[in-house]
Amino acid sequence: ASSFRMIFLPTPIGGFPTIHRSEPRALTRNLHPQQLRDWEGRQSSTTVGVQVYGLGYPSSEAATAITAAIKASFVEITGCPTVEVAAPIAARDESGDTIFPLPTTYLAYNLTEKVATKLKKHTCWSTEALSFFAYDLLPVIPDLLFTLRGFTSQDPATLKDIVRRTMFSPKYRLFTASFAVDNPRFRDCPPEVIADVLAQSLKVQVARRSRSGEWIVNVYCASPTTSPDLWCIWRNVLGAAEYAHSFVRVGSRVANIVCSGCHGADHSVDDCPFEKLLGWNGEHAL
């Protein structure tokens, strides 16, 4: 008999918390190139990318136990006996050293289309055995742009105004508008309109690094482009800008906080919103 008991959370009213990624290909970043090709060679309609809550890159010994636990959970949830699970293999540089950050995504395959759709539609599965997230592995442009540090103020309104004035200043307005050429949403729109629409989506969130206690500012904004590659260029240029203010000093880009729980890129595990969900099981079995 299975040791798993089906107690997954229903979708909360308003949905599960949003997991913000640091880049469009965050789920497959730094996978071994051959593994990535093999994974992408399978039909996305019968595969599911899996990230386990609270688990990072596995050791060889842990990979066996984790893949078995994911497989058992999938069989229990869906009744699909054909599912197989592959653990991530980290890419290496020319010197043979592993490339960081290490990948944390597993691949469940040999699923039926119906089962794969069910898993990805619910997205978040919290069970007694383990809690995990089910995704498509296709690139998705995130709302999270970058993280800044260096300001002496933690007032969101002040910080948002600083970011807005820089991002949508004349220096960057035409640059941003040039990225909207491929986006049907902005077809035939003048640069001023594109800037106004994007500025309305701008959000900032003040957060704190759990280890250092340092205050940082997460910046979120809709994308002018539908191309993941163009988005990365746009993000990198804006991320290199100087967000200066005479009274609260200068904000500069810094590495994102990465949650060791949900793997989101805008908070630490101490502030993970999933831990606050009633009925959340978290990292129990593994």
Sequence and secondary structure as in RCSB ss.txt:
>XXXX:A:sequence
ASSFRMIFLPTPIGGFPTIHRSEPRALTRNLHPQQLRDWEGRQSSTTVGVQVYGLGYPSSEAATAITAAIKASFV
EITGCPTVEVAAPIAARDESGDTIFPLPTTYLAYNLTEKVATKLKKHTCWSTEALSFFAYDLLPVIPDLLFTLRG
FTSQDPATLKDIVRRTMFSPKYRLFTASFAVDNPRFRDCPPEVIADVLAQSLKVQVARRSRSGEWIVNVYCASPT
TSPDLWCIWRNVLGAAEYAHSFVRVGSRVANIVCSGCHGADHSVDDCPFEKLLGWNGEHAL
>XXXX:A:secstr
  S         TT S     SSTTTTTTTB HHHHHHHHTS GGG EEEEETT  S  HHHHHHHHHHHHHHHH
HHH  TT EEE   B B TTS B SS    EEEES  HHHHHHHHHH EEE SS EEEEE  S    SEEEEEE 
 S   HHHHHHHHHHHHTSHHHHHHHHHTTTT GGGTT  HHHHHHHHHHH EEEEEE TTT  EEEEEE   S 
S HHHHHHHHHHHHTS EEETTTEEEEEE     TTT  SSS GGG GGGGSTT   S   
